Amino acid sequence: MALKVRKSKAPPAPPECPLTVCMALLGGAWTTNLVWMLSGGPRRFGELRRDIPRLSNKVLSARLRALEERGVVHREVMPTSPPSVEYQLTDLGRELIPVINSIVKVGLKLRDAA
């Protein structure tokens, strides 16, 4: 005898699910690492490369560009000679910090339970 299929009690997802949008951003390789590193304040490209040694220049550039396009990171050209560029989290980017901290806490529990 087949089991009766139950109707879902979850509310219908919006046309573009916000969870999917957020996870698509955070799911990119090295994205959470960059947000984590920028949570300490503005960083230059070379500093971020040193912060995350396994991250290539190409991927770092792509991630920073994507985060800037999504309004998570602000890029500022500094009036120095030679010019330098600093990256920092926007208000929206700073809202991701508690989320990442929560994921870290769960990750530690999962790791310790294994």
DSSP file (Angstrom, degrees, kcal/mol; ACC not computed):
  #  RESIDUE AA STRUCTURE BP1 BP2  ACC     N-H-->O    O-->H-N    N-H-->O    O-->H-N    TCO  KAPPA ALPHA  PHI   PSI    X-CA   Y-CA   Z-CA
    1    1 A M              0   0    0      0, 0.0     2,-0.1     0, 0.0     0, 0.0   0.000 360.0 360.0 360.0 128.9    0.0    0.0    0.0
    2    2 A A        -     0   0    0      1,-0.1     2,-0.2     3,-0.0     3,-0.0  -0.435 360.0-109.9 -76.0 147.0    1.5    3.4   -1.0
    3    3 A L        -     0   0    0     -2,-0.1     2,-0.3     1,-0.1    -1,-0.1  -0.493  35.5-105.3 -75.1 146.7    1.8    6.1    1.5
    4    4 A K        -     0   0    0     -2,-0.2     2,-0.5     1,-0.1    -1,-0.1  -0.544  32.7-122.6 -72.2 132.7   -0.4    9.1    1.2
    5    5 A V        -     0   0    0     -2,-0.3     2,-0.2    -3,-0.0    -1,-0.1  -0.667  28.2-140.9 -79.0 122.9    1.4   12.2   -0.2
    6    6 A R        -     0   0    0     -2,-0.5     2,-0.3     1,-0.1     3,-0.0  -0.578  14.1-114.5 -86.8 147.9    1.1   15.0    2.3
    7    7 A K        -     0   0    0     -2,-0.2     2,-0.1     1,-0.1    -1,-0.1  -0.594  37.3-106.7 -78.7 139.4    0.5   18.6    1.2
    8    8 A S        -     0   0    0     -2,-0.3    -1,-0.1     1,-0.1     0, 0.0  -0.434  22.0-162.4 -68.3 137.9    3.4   20.9    2.1
    9    9 A K        +     0   0    0     -2,-0.1    -1,-0.1     2,-0.1    -2,-0.0   0.435  57.8 109.9 -97.5  -3.0    2.7   23.3    5.0
   10   10 A A  S    S-     0   0    0      1,-0.1     3,-0.1     3,-0.0    -2,-0.0  -0.473  79.9-105.8 -71.8 142.4    5.6   25.6    3.9
   11   11 A P        -     0   0    0      0, 0.0    -1,-0.1     0, 0.0    -2,-0.1  -0.353  47.4 -89.6 -64.4 150.9    4.5   29.0    2.5
   12   12 A P        -     0   0    0      0, 0.0    -3,-0.0     0, 0.0     0, 0.0  -0.327  46.1-110.6 -62.5 143.1    5.0   29.3   -1.2
   13   13 A A        -     0   0    0      1,-0.1     4,-0.1    -3,-0.1    -3,-0.0  -0.464  33.1-108.1 -72.7 143.4    8.4   30.6   -2.3
   14   14 A P        -     0   0    0      0, 0.0     3,-0.4     0, 0.0    -1,-0.1  -0.251  40.9 -95.3 -62.8 162.6    8.5   34.1   -3.8
   15   15 A P  S    S+     0   0    0      0, 0.0     2,-0.6     0, 0.0    -2,-0.1   0.885 124.0  27.4 -49.8 -44.6    9.2   34.2   -7.6
   16   16 A E  S    S-     0   0    0      4,-0.0     5,-0.1     3,-0.0     0, 0.0  -0.899  98.2-133.0-118.8 100.5   12.9   34.7   -6.9
   17   17 A C     >  -     0   0    0     -2,-0.6     4,-2.0    -3,-0.4     3,-0.2  -0.282   4.7-146.2 -57.9 123.5   13.5   33.1   -3.5
   18   18 A P  H  > S+     0   0    0      0, 0.0     4,-2.5     0, 0.0     5,-0.2   0.835  99.4  56.3 -61.1 -32.9   15.6   35.4   -1.3
   19   19 A L  H  > S+     0   0    0      2,-0.2     4,-2.7     1,-0.2     5,-0.2   0.911 107.1  48.9 -64.6 -41.2   17.4   32.5    0.3
   20   20 A T  H  > S+     0   0    0      2,-0.2     4,-2.0    -3,-0.2    -1,-0.2   0.899 111.0  50.5 -63.8 -40.7   18.5   31.3   -3.2
   21   21 A V  H  X S+     0   0    0     -4,-2.0     4,-1.4     2,-0.2    -2,-0.2   0.934 114.0  43.9 -63.1 -46.9   19.7   34.8   -4.0
   22   22 A C  H  X S+     0   0    0     -4,-2.5     4,-2.6     1,-0.2     5,-0.2   0.917 114.8  48.0 -66.5 -43.8   21.7   35.1   -0.8
   23   23 A M  H  X S+     0   0    0     -4,-2.7     4,-2.3     1,-0.2    -1,-0.2   0.820 105.9  58.5 -69.7 -29.3   23.2   31.5   -1.0
   24   24 A A  H  < S+     0   0    0     -4,-2.0     4,-0.3    -5,-0.2    -1,-0.2   0.891 111.3  43.2 -63.9 -37.4   24.1   32.1   -4.6
   25   25 A L  H >< S+     0   0    0     -4,-1.4     3,-1.0     1,-0.2    -2,-0.2   0.957 120.5  38.9 -70.2 -51.5   26.2   35.0   -3.5
   26   26 A L  H 3< S+     0   0    0     -4,-2.6     6,-0.5     1,-0.2    -2,-0.2   0.729 105.4  68.8 -73.6 -21.7   27.7   33.3   -0.4
   27   27 A G  T 3< S+     0   0    0     -4,-2.3    -1,-0.2    -5,-0.2    -2,-0.2   0.610  73.9 108.1 -75.2 -11.5   28.2   30.0   -2.2
   28   28 A G  S X> S-     0   0    0     -3,-1.0     3,-2.0    -4,-0.3     4,-0.5  -0.402  87.2 -90.6 -67.2 142.2   30.9   31.3   -4.5
   29   29 A A  T 34 S+     0   0    0      1,-0.3    -1,-0.1     2,-0.1    -2,-0.1  -0.282 107.7   0.7 -55.2 131.3   34.4   30.0   -3.7
   30   30 A W  T 3> S+     0   0    0     -3,-0.1     4,-2.2     1,-0.1    -1,-0.3   0.344  96.6 116.1  74.6  -3.3   36.2   32.2   -1.3
   31   31 A T  H <> S+     0   0    0     -3,-2.0     4,-2.5     1,-0.2     5,-0.2   0.945  77.3  44.9 -64.0 -48.0   33.3   34.7   -0.9
   32   32 A T  H  X S+     0   0    0     -6,-0.5     4,-2.5    -4,-0.5    -1,-0.2   0.872 111.4  55.1 -64.6 -34.1   32.7   34.0    2.8
   33   33 A N  H  > S+     0   0    0      2,-0.2     4,-2.6     1,-0.2    -1,-0.2   0.915 109.0  47.7 -62.1 -42.0   36.4   34.2    3.4
   34   34 A L  H  X S+     0   0    0     -4,-2.2     4,-2.6     2,-0.2    -2,-0.2   0.924 111.9  48.2 -65.7 -44.5   36.5   37.7    1.8
   35   35 A V  H  X S+     0   0    0     -4,-2.5     4,-1.0     1,-0.2    -1,-0.2   0.920 112.3  51.1 -61.3 -41.7   33.6   38.9    3.8
   36   36 A W  H >< S+     0   0    0     -4,-2.5     3,-0.7    -5,-0.2     4,-0.4   0.938 112.0  45.6 -59.9 -48.3   35.2   37.6    6.9
   37   37 A M  H >< S+     0   0    0     -4,-2.6     3,-1.0     1,-0.2    -1,-0.2   0.871 112.3  50.9 -65.4 -37.0   38.5   39.3    6.2
   38   38 A L  H >< S+     0   0    0     -4,-2.6     3,-1.6     1,-0.2    51,-0.5   0.635  90.8  79.0 -76.2 -12.6   36.8   42.6    5.3
   39   39 A S  T << S+     0   0    0     -4,-1.0    -1,-0.2    -3,-0.7    -2,-0.2   0.743  87.1  60.2 -66.3 -20.5   34.8   42.5    8.6
   40   40 A G  T <  S-     0   0    0     -3,-1.0    -1,-0.3    -4,-0.4    -2,-0.2   0.492 123.4 -84.1 -84.1  -3.6   38.0   43.7   10.3
   41   41 A G  S <  S-     0   0    0     -3,-1.6    -1,-0.3    -4,-0.1    46,-0.1  -0.672  73.7 -17.9 126.0 178.3   38.0   46.9    8.2
   42   42 A P        -     0   0    0      0, 0.0     2,-0.3     0, 0.0    46,-0.2  -0.204  58.8-173.8 -59.2 142.8   39.2   48.1    4.8
   43   43 A R  E     -A   87   0A   0     44,-2.4    44,-2.8     4,-0.0     2,-0.2  -0.988  19.1-129.6-138.0 146.5   41.9   46.0    3.0
   44   44 A R  E  >  -A   86   0A   0     -2,-0.3     4,-2.3    42,-0.2     5,-0.2  -0.518  35.1-103.5 -88.2 164.4   43.9   46.5   -0.1
   45   45 A F  H  > S+     0   0    0     40,-0.6     4,-2.2     1,-0.2     5,-0.2   0.919 121.4  48.6 -53.4 -51.2   44.1   43.8   -2.8
   46   46 A G  H  > S+     0   0    0      1,-0.2     4,-1.9     2,-0.2    -1,-0.2   0.845 109.4  53.2 -61.7 -34.8   47.6   42.7   -1.8
   47   47 A E  H  > S+     0   0    0      2,-0.2     4,-2.4     1,-0.2    -1,-0.2   0.911 108.5  49.4 -66.4 -41.6   46.6   42.5    1.8
   48   48 A L  H  X S+     0   0    0     -4,-2.3     4,-2.0     2,-0.2    -2,-0.2   0.886 108.0  54.4 -64.4 -37.5   43.6   40.2    0.9
   49   49 A R  H  < S+     0   0    0     -4,-2.2     6,-0.3     1,-0.2    -1,-0.2   0.908 111.5  44.7 -61.5 -41.4   46.0   38.1   -1.1
   50   50 A R  H  < S+     0   0    0     -4,-1.9    -2,-0.2     1,-0.2    -1,-0.2   0.854 110.0  55.7 -70.8 -34.1   48.2   37.6    1.9
   51   51 A D  H  < S+     0   0    0     -4,-2.4    -2,-0.2     1,-0.3    -1,-0.2   0.863 121.1  28.9 -64.3 -35.4   45.2   37.0    4.2
   52   52 A I  S >< S-     0   0    0     -4,-2.0     3,-2.0    -5,-0.1    -1,-0.3  -0.735  74.8-179.7-127.2  80.0   44.0   34.1    1.9
   53   53 A P  T 3  S+     0   0    0      0, 0.0    -1,-0.1     0, 0.0    -2,-0.1   0.760  77.3  55.7 -59.1 -30.7   47.2   32.7    0.4
   54   54 A R  T 3  S+     0   0    0     -4,-0.1     2,-0.5     2,-0.1    -4,-0.1   0.557  85.3 101.0 -80.6  -5.0   45.5   30.0   -1.7
   55   55 A L  S <  S-     0   0    0     -3,-2.0    -3,-0.1    -6,-0.3     2,-0.1  -0.683  70.4-135.9 -83.8 125.0   43.3   32.5   -3.4
   56   56 A S     >  -     0   0    0     -2,-0.5     4,-2.6     1,-0.1     5,-0.2  -0.375  17.6-116.7 -78.2 158.6   44.5   33.4   -6.9
   57   57 A N  H  > S+     0   0    0      1,-0.2     4,-2.6     2,-0.2     5,-0.2   0.899 115.1  53.5 -57.7 -42.1   44.6   37.0   -8.2
   58   58 A K  H  > S+     0   0    0      2,-0.2     4,-2.1     1,-0.2    -1,-0.2   0.927 112.4  41.6 -62.4 -47.5   42.1   36.1  -10.9
   59   59 A V  H  > S+     0   0    0      2,-0.2     4,-2.9     1,-0.2     5,-0.2   0.898 113.3  53.7 -69.1 -40.4   39.5   34.6   -8.5
   60   60 A L  H  X S+     0   0    0     -4,-2.6     4,-2.6     1,-0.2     5,-0.2   0.934 110.2  47.5 -59.3 -46.1   40.1   37.4   -6.0
   61   61 A S  H  X S+     0   0    0     -4,-2.6     4,-2.4     1,-0.2    -1,-0.2   0.924 113.3  48.2 -59.7 -45.3   39.4   40.1   -8.7
   62   62 A A  H  X S+     0   0    0     -4,-2.1     4,-2.4    -5,-0.2    -2,-0.2   0.911 113.4  46.6 -64.0 -43.1   36.3   38.2   -9.9
   63   63 A R  H  X S+     0   0    0     -4,-2.9     4,-2.7     2,-0.2     5,-0.2   0.923 113.0  48.4 -67.2 -43.6   34.9   37.8   -6.3
   64   64 A L  H  X S+     0   0    0     -4,-2.6     4,-2.2    -5,-0.2    -1,-0.2   0.910 112.4  49.6 -62.4 -41.0   35.6   41.5   -5.4
   65   65 A R  H  X S+     0   0    0     -4,-2.4     4,-2.6    -5,-0.2    -2,-0.2   0.924 112.4  47.1 -62.5 -45.2   34.0   42.6   -8.6
   66   66 A A  H  X S+     0   0    0     -4,-2.4     4,-1.7     1,-0.2    -2,-0.2   0.905 112.6  49.1 -64.5 -41.8   30.9   40.4   -8.0
   67   67 A L  H  <>S+     0   0    0     -4,-2.7     5,-2.7     2,-0.2     6,-1.4   0.868 112.0  49.4 -66.4 -35.5   30.6   41.6   -4.4
   68   68 A E  H ><5S+     0   0    0     -4,-2.2     3,-1.3    -5,-0.2    -2,-0.2   0.922 109.3  51.5 -67.2 -44.0   30.9   45.2   -5.5
   69   69 A E  H 3<5S+     0   0    0     -4,-2.6    -2,-0.2     1,-0.3    -1,-0.2   0.829 110.1  50.0 -62.2 -32.4   28.2   44.7   -8.2
   70   70 A R  T 3<5S-     0   0    0     -4,-1.7    -1,-0.3    -5,-0.2    -2,-0.2   0.471 117.2-112.8 -86.5  -2.2   25.9   43.2   -5.6
   71   71 A G  T < 5S+     0   0    0     -3,-1.3    22,-0.4    -4,-0.3    21,-0.4   0.687  88.7 111.6  82.2  17.6   26.4   46.1   -3.2
   72   72 A V  S   <S+     0   0    0     -5,-2.7    18,-2.3     1,-0.2     2,-0.4   0.778  76.4  37.9 -91.9 -31.6   28.2   44.1   -0.5
   73   73 A V  E     -B   89   0A   0     -6,-1.4     2,-0.5    16,-0.3    -2,-0.2  -0.946  68.7-147.5-124.7 141.4   31.7   45.7   -1.0
   74   74 A H  E     -B   88   0A   0     14,-3.6    14,-2.0    -2,-0.4     2,-0.5  -0.929  11.6-153.6-107.0 131.4   32.7   49.3   -1.7
   75   75 A R  E     -B   87   0A   0     -2,-0.5     2,-0.5    12,-0.2    12,-0.2  -0.908  14.0-174.9-105.4 126.6   35.8   49.9   -3.8
   76   76 A E  E     -B   86   0A   0     10,-2.9    10,-2.9    -2,-0.5     2,-0.6  -0.980  20.2-143.0-128.2 124.5   37.6   53.2   -3.2
   77   77 A V  E     -B   85   0A   0     -2,-0.5     8,-0.3     8,-0.2    -2,-0.0  -0.746  26.0-139.3 -82.0 122.5   40.6   54.5   -5.2
   78   78 A M  E     -B   84   0A   0      6,-3.7     2,-2.3    -2,-0.6     6,-0.9  -0.621  13.6-120.9 -86.8 141.1   42.8   56.2   -2.7
   79   79 A P        +     0   0    0      0, 0.0     2,-0.2     0, 0.0    -1,-0.1  -0.378  69.4 124.7 -80.3  63.9   44.5   59.5   -3.7
   80   80 A T        -     0   0    0     -2,-2.3     4,-0.0     4,-0.2    -2,-0.0  -0.697  67.9 -88.7-115.2 169.4   48.0   58.2   -3.2
   81   81 A S  S    S+     0   0    0     -2,-0.2     3,-0.0     1,-0.2     0, 0.0  -0.958 123.9  24.6-122.6 112.8   51.0   58.1   -5.4
   82   82 A P  S    S-     0   0    0      0, 0.0    -1,-0.2     0, 0.0    -2,-0.0   0.623 115.5-113.1 -71.2 159.4   50.9   55.5   -6.9
   83   83 A P        -     0   0    0      0, 0.0     2,-0.3     0, 0.0    -2,-0.1  -0.265  35.7-166.8 -60.4 145.2   47.1   55.2   -6.6
   84   84 A S  E     - B   0  78A   0     -6,-0.9    -6,-3.7   -39,-0.0     2,-0.4  -0.893  11.8-134.5-129.4 163.3   45.9   52.3   -4.4
   85   85 A V  E     - B   0  77A   0     -2,-0.3   -40,-0.6    -8,-0.3     2,-0.4  -0.964  13.4-163.4-123.0 134.0   42.5   50.7   -4.0
   86   86 A E  E     -AB  44  76A   0    -10,-2.9   -10,-2.9    -2,-0.4     2,-0.4  -0.911   4.7-155.1-114.9 145.8   40.8   49.8   -0.7
   87   87 A Y  E     +AB  43  75A   0    -44,-2.8   -44,-2.4    -2,-0.4     2,-0.3  -0.946  18.6 167.4-117.6 139.1   37.9   47.5   -0.3
   88   88 A Q  E     - B   0  74A   0    -14,-2.0   -14,-3.6    -2,-0.4     2,-0.1  -0.988  37.9 -96.2-147.7 157.2   35.4   47.6    2.6
   89   89 A L  E     - B   0  73A   0    -51,-0.5   -16,-0.3    -2,-0.3     2,-0.1  -0.456  33.6-140.0 -72.0 142.9   32.1   46.1    3.5
   90   90 A T     >  -     0   0    0    -18,-2.3     4,-2.4    -2,-0.1     5,-0.2  -0.295  39.0 -90.0 -83.6 179.7   29.0   48.2    2.9
   91   91 A D  H  > S+     0   0    0      1,-0.2     4,-1.2     2,-0.2   -19,-0.1   0.916 133.0  50.4 -58.4 -41.9   26.1   48.3    5.4
   92   92 A L  H  4 S+     0   0    0    -21,-0.4     4,-0.5     1,-0.2     3,-0.4   0.911 109.1  51.3 -61.8 -42.8   24.6   45.4    3.4
   93   93 A G  H >4 S+     0   0    0    -22,-0.4     3,-1.3   -21,-0.3     4,-0.4   0.884 105.5  55.0 -61.9 -39.8   27.9   43.5    3.6
   94   94 A R  H >< S+     0   0    0     -4,-2.4     3,-1.0     1,-0.3    -1,-0.2   0.774  96.8  66.0 -66.3 -25.1   28.1   44.0    7.4
   95   95 A E  T 3X S+     0   0    0     -4,-1.2     4,-0.6    -3,-0.4    -1,-0.3   0.724  93.7  61.5 -67.4 -19.2   24.7   42.4    7.7
   96   96 A L  H <> S+     0   0    0     -3,-1.3     4,-2.7    -4,-0.5    -1,-0.2   0.693  84.0  79.7 -78.3 -18.7   26.3   39.2    6.5
   97   97 A I  H <> S+     0   0    0     -3,-1.0     4,-2.8    -4,-0.4     5,-0.2   0.929  93.0  45.5 -60.0 -50.0   28.7   39.0    9.5
   98   98 A P  H  > S+     0   0    0      0, 0.0     4,-2.2     0, 0.0    -1,-0.2   0.873 113.0  53.0 -62.1 -32.6   26.2   37.6   12.0
   99   99 A V  H  X S+     0   0    0     -4,-0.6     4,-2.2     2,-0.2    -2,-0.2   0.946 111.4  44.4 -63.9 -48.3   25.1   35.1    9.4
  100  100 A I  H  X S+     0   0    0     -4,-2.7     4,-2.4     1,-0.2    -1,-0.2   0.893 111.6  53.9 -65.4 -39.3   28.6   33.9    8.8
  101  101 A N  H  X S+     0   0    0     -4,-2.8     4,-2.2    -5,-0.2    -1,-0.2   0.902 108.9  49.3 -60.4 -40.3   29.3   33.8   12.5
  102  102 A S  H  X S+     0   0    0     -4,-2.2     4,-2.2     2,-0.2    -2,-0.2   0.905 110.0  50.5 -65.4 -41.2   26.2   31.5   12.9
  103  103 A I  H  X S+     0   0    0     -4,-2.2     4,-2.7     1,-0.2    -2,-0.2   0.898 109.5  51.9 -62.9 -40.0   27.4   29.2   10.1
  104  104 A V  H  X S+     0   0    0     -4,-2.4     4,-2.5     2,-0.2    -2,-0.2   0.928 108.4  50.9 -62.1 -45.1   30.8   29.0   11.8
  105  105 A K  H  X S+     0   0    0     -4,-2.2     4,-1.9     1,-0.2    -2,-0.2   0.920 113.0  44.8 -59.6 -44.8   29.2   28.1   15.2
  106  106 A V  H  X S+     0   0    0     -4,-2.2     4,-2.7     1,-0.2    -1,-0.2   0.910 111.5  54.1 -65.2 -41.6   27.1   25.3   13.5
  107  107 A G  H  X S+     0   0    0     -4,-2.7     4,-2.6     1,-0.2    -2,-0.2   0.888 107.1  50.6 -59.7 -40.5   30.2   24.2   11.6
  108  108 A L  H  X S+     0   0    0     -4,-2.5     4,-2.6     2,-0.2    -1,-0.2   0.905 111.0  48.7 -64.6 -40.4   32.2   23.8   14.8
  109  109 A K  H  X S+     0   0    0     -4,-1.9     4,-1.8     2,-0.2    -2,-0.2   0.918 112.8  47.7 -64.9 -42.7   29.4   21.7   16.4
  110  110 A L  H  X S+     0   0    0     -4,-2.7     4,-0.9     2,-0.2    -2,-0.2   0.910 112.9  48.8 -64.1 -41.6   29.2   19.5   13.3
  111  111 A R  H >< S+     0   0    0     -4,-2.6     3,-0.6     1,-0.2    -2,-0.2   0.925 112.8  47.1 -63.5 -44.8   33.0   19.1   13.2
  112  112 A D  H 3< S+     0   0    0     -4,-2.6    -1,-0.2     1,-0.2    -2,-0.2   0.783 109.1  54.8 -69.7 -26.9   33.2   18.3   17.0
  113  113 A A  H 3<        0   0    0     -4,-1.8    -1,-0.2     1,-0.2    -2,-0.2   0.683 360.0 360.0 -79.2 -17.7   30.3   15.8   16.7
  114  114 A A    <<        0   0    0     -4,-0.9    -1,-0.2    -3,-0.6    -2,-0.2   0.485 360.0 360.0 -77.5 360.0   32.1   13.8   13.9
